[in-house]
Amino acid sequence: WHISLSACLRDYLYIPLGGNRGGGWSTCRNLMLTMLLGGLWHGANWTFILWGAYHGLLLIGHRYLGKRWDNLPCIVRQSAFFLLVMIGWVLFRAENLTVAGQMLTAMFVPTAGVMMNNWEIFAFVTVLAAAWSMAGPNAFDWHGEFRWNLRTANVLAFVFGACFAIIMGGRDSPFLYFQF
């Protein structure tokens, strides 16, 4: 349904506003208005409006970065895109702006009480994991070489379960669209 929403925003908002005709300022205005209204469509809450504005700024930024963005190494683009999208999801998911601020602070400011207190080790492991996940071999590369291993599956299941338990942290979080 996101494709139909995107098509609706494009066909009934962006293009009637003038689309990318009329120069840089008009295009930026049209992108921002379209994304603001798209945010408002998701709900009458400042978090959704800010989410729309955030995506409008991302689209405008991408438009102006153009070739400079495309010339960055793939791993840099993928990492930056992932981070920017995760920030946007915080805005989309948070109950209000205060909660969004708390979530973003928790994401980017290390605090006592989390599993790892050594910032340098955490940063190194995070960068290493991101690099491996994007630059390392994937399932298509391993096709024909990868053999099922019960021990590996059990270790991965345990790691997944531990990560899941840490992420959940005892909080009840109903599916987002059940809240509407």
Secondary structure by P-SEA (a helix, b strand, c coil): caaaaaaaaaaccccccccccccaaaaaaaaaaaaaaaaaaacccaaaaaaaaaaaaaaaaaaaaccccccccaaaaaaaaaaaaaaaaaaaccccaaaaaaaaaaacccccccccccaaaaaaaaaaaaaaaacccccccccccccccaaaaaaaaaaaaaaaaaaacccccccccccc
